[in-house]
Amino acid sequence: MVASILSSPTHAAVFLLVIGRRLAASAFQIPIMSHREANNAGCPPIRMGDGDGPDYVGDKVLYSDDDVLTPERKGGSRPAMSRWDSLNPKIKNRIVKEAQERAIRNKKRREPASERKRRLYDQYREMQVQSRRDRHVERATPVNSRARSKLSDITPGGGVLRGRVISLTKFGAYVDVNTEVDGLLHVSQITRDELVDHPRAYLSPGDDVEVRVVRVDPESKKLQLTMLPEEILEEESVMKKHEANNDDEDDRIQLDEIEVDDELWGEIRRVTDYGAYVEIGAVCRGFLHFMDHPVFGEVKGSHPKEYMRVGDRVRVWVMDVERTQMRIKLTANRPAGLPGPRREVQWI
């Protein structure tokens, strides 16, 4: 019967497949004994050598479960290497560092509010001291040195002096010009190109600068410096004398005499990032914003200096007068409310 079933190749292949699966399943069902169970069952340990040879000395045991791990290796005094000792030194340092940081965080959570406040205050004081050390500027000549010049020997309007910026404040910078006191460089004496809000936009402690003496007072120990070019200083000095003479003669226009929409002619004296100061013959200069100039908007992103230059004569109209703060706001665009020129049409 089996021969008749296996006569066809298809049946023979199926029979062999079934027999192969049963043999594989039976192989996994054979009980497997460990070395210790084999020893308890009477199985000898694995040995090397053959006792039947002429050179047989004794069996050599390669491995036996009877060996018990001890702190020290057999046959030597060197202790066994633990898992911590076997780690890479970099990994060990990282584990120690993480543990220390974790311990510090846990300690900070448990510390009282008073101790935490004191610790933060001490940290703040240390930061302040470090900030002062970073801002410290080394002077070329010691402060108490006799080589420093006296204020009585310095005359305003002299040559250019080399100095070093020592510190910055909101209103200016203190510069060491090798005199008995540091000179004050006001923010208005740094540049005329733009309005300087803080001297740190142009200067930093330790910078070497070239300055001129504007005013000196040996009795009060005060020294005023400037970084402006000599041409601008001469122009401003002439204008101050002219304004002083006009004030004495009472020829300048008073703010009470100026009304809104008044038409005036003036000359641009100073250009900043926001506009220009115009001399209109009044007790104070008027300010012309760059958006109130007729050329504004023709070139996008253009700076006011491109179409507002010092010395240009402009026709302006008064937009606002602040008598308490001595300010005059101007515009170069003709107000829409003013009557325009009359036009007559003659029919022929």
matplotlib code that plots the C-alpha trace (Angstrom):
import matplotlib.pyplot as plt

x = [0.0, 2.8, 4.5, 1.4, 1.1, 4.7, 4.5, 3.6, 6.2, 3.7, 2.8, 6.4, 7.4, 4.5, 5.5, 9.2, 8.1, 5.9, 8.7, 11.2, 9.0, 8.4, 12.2, 12.8, 10.2, 11.5, 15.0, 13.8, 12.1, 15.4, 16.2, 19.4, 21.4, 23.7, 27.3, 26.5, 23.6, 25.9, 28.4, 25.6, 24.4, 27.9, 29.1, 32.8, 34.0, 35.6, 39.2, 42.1, 44.5, 44.2, 45.2, 46.0, 49.0, 52.6, 53.1, 50.0, 50.7, 47.2, 44.0, 43.9, 40.5, 39.6, 36.4, 34.4, 31.3, 32.8, 35.1, 33.6, 34.3, 36.4, 37.5, 41.0, 42.1, 43.5, 47.2, 47.8, 47.2, 45.8, 42.1, 39.5, 38.6, 35.1, 32.8, 33.5, 37.3, 36.7, 34.9, 36.5, 37.9, 35.9, 32.7, 33.6, 34.2, 30.9, 29.0, 30.7, 30.0, 26.3, 26.0, 27.5, 25.2, 22.2, 23.3, 23.7, 20.2, 18.7, 20.5, 19.2, 15.6, 15.9, 17.7, 15.7, 14.7, 17.1, 20.1, 19.1, 18.7, 22.1, 23.7, 22.2, 23.3, 26.9, 26.8, 25.6, 28.4, 31.0, 29.6, 29.8, 33.4, 34.3, 32.5, 34.6, 37.8, 36.8, 36.1, 39.4, 41.6, 45.3, 46.6, 49.8, 50.9, 50.0, 47.4, 49.8, 52.8, 54.6, 54.9, 51.2, 50.5, 48.7, 45.4, 47.0, 49.4, 46.7, 45.0, 41.8, 41.9, 45.4, 46.5, 45.2, 45.8, 46.0, 43.9, 42.4, 38.8, 38.6, 34.9, 31.5, 28.4, 25.0, 26.1, 29.6, 33.0, 35.9, 39.2, 42.8, 44.9, 47.9, 46.7, 46.0, 42.3, 40.3, 38.6, 34.9, 33.9, 30.2, 27.9, 27.3, 31.0, 31.5, 30.1, 27.7, 26.7, 23.9, 22.3, 24.3, 22.0, 24.8, 28.6, 28.9, 27.7, 31.1, 33.4, 34.5, 36.7, 40.3, 39.9, 42.6, 41.1, 42.2, 40.6, 40.8, 40.4, 37.3, 37.2, 39.5, 38.9, 41.9, 40.1, 37.2, 39.5, 37.3, 38.4, 36.0, 37.1, 35.7, 36.2, 34.6, 36.7, 38.3, 36.0, 32.9, 34.3, 35.2, 31.7, 30.0, 32.2, 31.4, 27.7, 27.8, 29.4, 26.8, 24.0, 25.4, 25.6, 22.1, 20.8, 22.4, 20.8, 17.5, 17.2, 16.4, 12.8, 11.1, 8.9, 5.9, 6.2, 6.1, 2.7, 1.7, 1.9, 4.3, 6.7, 10.4, 13.7, 16.6, 19.9, 20.6, 23.2, 23.1, 21.9, 21.0, 19.3, 15.9, 16.2, 18.0, 18.3, 17.6, 18.8, 15.8, 16.9, 14.9, 16.0, 16.3, 16.8, 13.9, 13.8, 12.9, 12.0, 13.2, 9.6, 8.5, 11.0, 9.7, 12.3, 11.4, 10.0, 11.6, 14.4, 13.4, 15.8, 17.8, 19.5, 18.6, 22.2, 21.6, 19.0, 19.7, 23.1, 24.7, 24.6, 21.6, 19.0, 15.4, 12.0, 10.0, 6.7, 6.1, 4.1, 4.3, 5.8, 6.6, 7.4, 8.1, 10.6, 12.0, 11.2, 10.1, 8.9, 9.2, 8.1, 9.3, 5.9, 3.5, 0.5, -2.7, -4.8, -2.8, -4.2, -2.3, -1.4, -4.3, -4.8, -6.9, -8.2, -8.7, -11.1, -10.4]
y = [0.0, 2.4, 1.5, 2.3, 5.7, 6.5, 5.5, 9.1, 11.9, 14.2, 11.8, 10.9, 14.6, 15.1, 12.0, 13.2, 16.6, 15.2, 12.8, 15.7, 17.9, 15.1, 14.5, 18.2, 18.4, 15.3, 16.8, 19.8, 17.4, 15.7, 16.8, 18.8, 18.5, 21.2, 20.5, 20.3, 17.9, 15.8, 15.6, 14.7, 12.0, 10.5, 12.0, 12.7, 16.2, 17.1, 16.0, 16.2, 13.3, 9.6, 7.2, 4.4, 6.2, 5.6, 9.2, 9.4, 11.3, 12.2, 13.7, 17.5, 19.1, 21.9, 23.0, 21.9, 23.4, 22.5, 25.5, 28.2, 31.9, 33.5, 37.1, 36.0, 34.0, 30.6, 30.5, 34.2, 37.0, 39.5, 40.2, 39.8, 42.9, 44.3, 45.8, 49.4, 48.8, 47.5, 50.6, 53.2, 56.2, 58.7, 56.8, 56.7, 60.4, 61.1, 58.9, 60.6, 64.1, 63.3, 61.9, 65.1, 67.3, 65.3, 65.5, 69.3, 69.7, 67.6, 69.7, 72.9, 71.6, 70.9, 74.1, 76.7, 79.9, 82.0, 80.0, 80.0, 83.8, 84.2, 81.9, 83.8, 87.1, 85.9, 84.7, 88.1, 89.8, 87.6, 88.4, 92.1, 91.8, 89.9, 92.5, 95.2, 93.3, 92.8, 96.5, 97.5, 99.5, 99.7, 103.2, 104.2, 106.3, 105.7, 108.1, 109.6, 109.9, 113.2, 112.8, 113.8, 117.3, 119.8, 121.4, 124.9, 124.1, 123.1, 125.7, 125.1, 125.0, 123.4, 120.5, 116.9, 114.8, 111.1, 109.5, 106.2, 105.6, 104.6, 104.3, 105.0, 106.6, 107.6, 111.2, 110.5, 108.9, 109.6, 109.7, 109.6, 112.2, 112.0, 114.8, 114.9, 114.2, 112.3, 114.5, 114.2, 113.5, 114.4, 112.4, 115.6, 115.9, 112.5, 113.0, 115.3, 112.6, 111.2, 111.5, 109.4, 107.9, 106.2, 106.4, 102.6, 102.8, 104.4, 103.8, 101.0, 101.0, 100.7, 102.4, 104.9, 108.1, 111.5, 114.5, 118.2, 120.4, 122.5, 123.9, 123.5, 124.6, 124.0, 125.1, 122.7, 120.0, 119.7, 119.0, 118.9, 117.2, 116.8, 114.4, 116.8, 118.0, 121.5, 122.8, 122.0, 123.5, 126.8, 127.0, 126.4, 128.9, 131.6, 130.8, 131.1, 134.5, 135.5, 134.3, 136.1, 139.3, 138.9, 138.2, 141.4, 143.3, 141.4, 140.9, 137.1, 136.0, 135.1, 132.1, 134.2, 135.8, 132.5, 131.0, 127.7, 127.8, 130.7, 130.6, 130.9, 130.5, 128.8, 127.0, 123.4, 123.3, 119.6, 116.4, 113.3, 109.9, 111.5, 114.8, 118.1, 121.2, 124.4, 127.9, 130.2, 133.2, 132.3, 131.9, 128.2, 126.1, 124.3, 120.6, 119.3, 115.6, 113.6, 112.5, 116.1, 116.8, 116.9, 114.4, 111.8, 108.7, 109.1, 106.7, 103.9, 103.3, 106.5, 108.2, 111.8, 112.8, 112.0, 114.8, 117.0, 118.6, 121.1, 124.5, 124.0, 126.8, 125.5, 127.0, 125.7, 126.1, 126.0, 122.9, 123.2, 125.5, 124.2, 127.4, 125.6, 123.2, 125.7, 123.5, 124.4, 121.7, 122.4, 121.0, 121.6, 120.6, 123.4, 123.0, 122.1, 124.7, 127.6, 129.6, 129.0, 131.5, 133.1, 132.2, 134.2, 132.8, 135.3, 134.2, 135.5]
z = [0.0, 0.9, -2.4, -4.3, -2.5, -3.2, -6.8, -7.9, -7.5, -5.8, -3.1, -2.5, -2.0, 0.5, 2.4, 2.7, 3.8, 6.6, 7.8, 7.8, 10.0, 12.5, 12.8, 13.4, 16.1, 17.8, 17.9, 20.0, 22.5, 23.5, 27.2, 27.5, 30.7, 32.0, 32.9, 36.6, 36.0, 33.8, 36.6, 39.1, 36.7, 36.6, 33.4, 33.5, 32.8, 29.5, 29.5, 27.1, 26.6, 26.2, 28.9, 26.5, 25.0, 26.2, 27.2, 29.4, 32.6, 33.8, 32.6, 32.3, 33.2, 30.8, 32.5, 35.5, 37.3, 40.6, 40.3, 42.5, 41.7, 44.5, 45.1, 44.1, 41.2, 41.7, 41.4, 42.1, 44.5, 41.9, 42.7, 40.0, 38.0, 38.9, 36.3, 37.5, 37.0, 33.5, 32.3, 30.1, 32.1, 30.0, 30.8, 34.5, 34.6, 32.9, 35.4, 38.3, 36.9, 36.3, 39.8, 41.3, 39.3, 40.4, 44.0, 43.7, 42.2, 44.9, 47.5, 46.0, 46.1, 49.8, 50.8, 52.7, 51.0, 53.2, 52.2, 48.5, 48.7, 50.3, 47.7, 44.8, 46.3, 46.6, 43.0, 41.9, 43.8, 42.2, 38.8, 39.6, 40.6, 37.5, 35.4, 36.9, 36.3, 32.6, 32.2, 33.8, 31.4, 32.0, 31.8, 30.0, 32.9, 36.6, 38.0, 40.7, 38.3, 38.1, 34.4, 34.0, 32.8, 35.0, 33.9, 34.3, 31.5, 29.0, 26.8, 24.8, 21.1, 21.0, 18.9, 18.8, 21.9, 22.0, 24.7, 25.9, 26.8, 30.5, 31.1, 29.5, 30.9, 29.5, 28.8, 27.5, 28.0, 30.2, 28.3, 29.8, 27.9, 30.3, 32.6, 36.3, 35.7, 33.0, 30.4, 29.6, 26.0, 25.8, 23.5, 21.5, 20.8, 19.3, 15.8, 13.9, 11.3, 13.4, 16.8, 19.4, 22.0, 23.9, 23.5, 23.3, 19.7, 18.8, 21.7, 24.0, 27.1, 26.0, 22.6, 21.6, 20.3, 19.1, 20.9, 21.2, 24.4, 24.4, 27.9, 30.9, 34.5, 36.8, 39.9, 39.5, 38.0, 34.9, 31.4, 28.4, 25.2, 21.6, 18.7, 16.1, 13.2, 13.4, 10.6, 12.5, 15.7, 13.9, 12.4, 15.7, 17.5, 14.8, 15.1, 18.9, 18.7, 16.1, 18.3, 21.3, 19.4, 18.1, 21.6, 22.8, 20.1, 20.5, 16.7, 16.7, 16.3, 19.5, 19.8, 20.7, 17.3, 15.4, 14.4, 12.7, 8.9, 8.9, 5.8, 6.6, 4.9, 6.6, 6.2, 7.2, 10.0, 11.1, 9.6, 11.7, 11.0, 11.6, 9.9, 10.0, 12.2, 10.3, 11.2, 10.7, 12.7, 15.8, 19.4, 18.7, 15.6, 13.9, 13.2, 9.8, 9.8, 6.8, 6.1, 5.7, 2.9, -0.7, -2.0, 0.6, -1.0, -4.4, -3.5, -1.2, 1.8, 1.1, 4.1, 4.9, 4.1, 0.4, -0.1, 3.0, 3.2, 5.5, 4.0, 1.8, 1.9, 2.2, 2.4, 5.3, 7.0, 10.8, 11.9, 15.6, 18.3, 21.8, 23.8, 27.1, 25.6, 23.1, 20.0, 16.5, 14.2, 10.4, 7.1, 3.6, 2.0, 1.5, 3.9, 2.0, 4.0, 2.7, -0.2, -3.4, -6.1, -7.9, -11.5, -13.9, -17.2, -20.0, -22.7, -26.2]

ax = plt.figure().add_subplot(projection="3d")
ax.plot(x, y, z, "-o")
ax.set_aspect("equal")
plt.show()
